[in-house]
Amino acid sequence: MLIDGQARRSCVTAAGDVGDRAITTVEGLAQGDVLDAVQQAWIEENVPQCGYCQSGQIISAVALLARRPAPTDDDIDAVMSANLCRCGTYPRIRKAIVRAATLARTPGPGGTP
């Protein structure tokens, strides 16, 4: 989940510690029927395989792109290394993050309005 835009693990974050800060889950990223750029890129790059890590991967990617709209490979590695993918889809994850960075700068569905 995102707490005030920062990626946090929901499994180790007590609700009482959050207070009145803004919380966004992977389900809250889309704006109506329009997916977030990361969600759209995930589909376009066919990232999901088993689904075990997808929520954490997507939330971490959203937080990364909010801080670094055009991340380098080193930026991606530094942030995404905390999320383990049992299926090894790391190359597709990287491609999706790069694609999402482009989509976020492009007007229309999956990008900014």
Residue, then its C-alpha position, 0 to 999 in steps of 0.5 A: m500500500l501507499i501511505d502518503g505516497q510512500a510504499r509500505r508493507s501492509c502485512v507489518t503496518a498496524a492500522g493504528d500507526v497510520g492515523d489519518r494519513a492517505i492510504t492507497t491500495v493497488e485497487g485504488l490506483a485506477q481512476g474509474d475505468v482508466l488504469d494507472a500507467v503502471q497497471q496498464a504497462w503491466i498488462e501490455e508487458n504481460v508481467p503477471q504470471c502467478g500473481y503472488c507478488q503483483s500488488g507489491q511490485i505495482i505499488s513499489a513501481v508507482a511510488l518509484l515513478a512518483r519520485r523519479p518519473a524517468p528512472t534509470d536501471d539502477d533506480i529500478d533495481a534499488v527500489m524493486s529489489a525489496n520485492l521478490c518474484r517467485c516466477g522470475t519475471y524481473p525482465r518484464i517488470r523492468k520493461a513495464i516500469v520503463r513503459a509506465a514512465t512513458l505512458a505517464r507522460t502521454p495524454g490519454p488512457g493509462g497516462t495523465p489526462 
